Amino acid sequence: MTQIDAKTEALVPAWLTLPDAAEKLGVEVTRVRQLVKEGQLIAVRRVGEDGESKVLQVPADFIGDGKVVKGLVGTITLLKDDGFSDEEMLEWLFTEDESLPGSPVRALRENRGTEVKRRAQALAV
């Protein structure tokens, strides 16, 4: 759980606090914390609504239809195995790629995970 720079912050269009993510997933917040701890979700500390506290949040695009987006966990695992930090993973997942088209996270949300995983695997070479 890291803090991110402005460049990465600008790539992610929307964030959810852990309680909000839990509500969307229909689980307890402790389960969301476990998903983060297990590396199934990426959470970063962002400035809270009070402008001062650092609040743990996950990208809203990681959750769809009441569950973690299909293919995300496997993609995170591949990137982690390639030595990516949380911030580097977020940057890769949310950076537009003309050849996909769109960002890898958007491709995952559109059920085009095979191509995303193939590209993630190719990064290891």
C-alpha positions in Angstrom: 0.0 0.0 0.0 1.8 3.0 -1.3 1.2 6.6 -2.2 1.2 7.5 -5.8 2.5 10.4 -7.8 0.4 13.0 -9.7 1.0 11.3 -13.0 -0.5 8.0 -11.9 -3.2 9.8 -9.9 -4.3 11.6 -13.1 -4.6 8.3 -15.0 -7.2 6.7 -12.6 -10.6 8.4 -13.3 -12.3 7.4 -10.0 -11.5 5.8 -6.7 -13.4 4.0 -4.0 -12.6 3.9 -0.3 -12.4 0.4 1.1 -15.9 0.6 2.7 -17.3 1.8 -0.6 -15.6 -1.1 -2.4 -17.0 -3.5 0.1 -20.5 -2.2 -0.5 -20.1 -2.6 -4.3 -18.8 -6.1 -3.8 -21.4 -7.0 -1.2 -18.8 -8.1 1.3 -17.4 -6.8 4.7 -14.6 -4.3 4.6 -12.4 -6.9 6.2 -12.7 -9.0 3.1 -11.6 -6.1 0.9 -8.6 -5.6 3.2 -7.8 -9.3 2.7 -8.1 -9.0 -1.1 -5.6 -6.1 -0.9 -3.3 -8.0 1.4 -3.4 -11.1 -0.9 -2.5 -8.9 -3.9 -5.9 -9.4 -5.6 -6.6 -5.6 -5.5 -4.2 -2.7 -5.5 -4.9 0.0 -2.9 -3.1 3.2 -2.4 -3.2 5.9 0.2 -4.8 9.1 -1.1 -5.8 12.4 0.6 -9.2 12.0 2.2 -12.2 14.3 1.9 -10.9 16.3 4.9 -7.8 17.2 2.8 -5.4 15.9 5.3 -5.8 12.3 6.3 -4.5 9.5 4.0 -7.3 7.1 3.1 -6.7 3.7 1.6 -8.5 3.5 -1.8 -8.8 1.3 -4.8 -9.6 2.3 -8.4 -13.3 2.1 -9.1 -12.7 0.4 -12.5 -11.4 -2.7 -10.6 -15.0 -3.5 -9.5 -17.9 -4.2 -11.9 -21.2 -6.1 -11.5 -20.6 -6.8 -7.8 -17.3 -8.5 -8.2 -13.6 -7.8 -9.0 -13.3 -7.4 -12.8 -12.6 -10.7 -14.5 -8.9 -11.2 -15.3 -7.7 -8.4 -13.0 -6.3 -10.8 -10.4 -4.3 -12.8 -12.9 -3.0 -9.7 -14.6 -1.9 -8.2 -11.2 -0.1 -11.5 -10.5 1.7 -11.4 -13.8 2.8 -7.8 -13.4 3.9 -8.5 -9.8 5.9 -11.5 -11.0 7.5 -9.1 -13.6 8.7 -6.9 -10.7 6.2 -4.1 -11.0 5.5 -2.0 -8.0 1.8 -1.1 -7.2 2.3 2.3 -8.8 3.9 0.8 -11.9 1.0 -1.6 -12.2 -1.6 1.2 -11.9 0.3 3.2 -14.5 0.4 0.2 -16.9 -3.3 -0.8 -16.3 -4.6 2.7 -16.9 -2.4 4.0 -19.7 -4.1 4.2 -23.1 -2.7 1.8 -25.7 -3.8 2.5 -29.3 -3.2 -1.1 -30.3 -5.6 -2.5 -27.7 -7.5 -0.1 -28.2 -8.0 1.7 -24.8 -6.3 1.0 -21.5 -5.6 -2.6 -20.3 -8.2 -2.1 -17.4 -10.8 -1.0 -20.0 -10.0 -4.1 -22.0 -10.4 -6.3 -18.9 -13.8 -4.6 -18.2 -14.8 -5.4 -21.8 -13.9 -9.1 -21.3 -10.8 -8.8 -23.5 -8.5 -10.2 -20.8 -6.7 -12.7 -22.9 -4.9 -10.0 -24.9 -4.2 -8.0 -21.7 -2.6 -11.1 -20.1 -0.6 -11.8 -23.2 0.8 -8.3 -23.1 1.6 -8.5 -19.4 3.5 -11.8 -20.0 5.4 -10.2 -22.8 6.7 -7.5 -20.4 8.7 -10.2 -18.6 10.8 -11.0 -21.7 
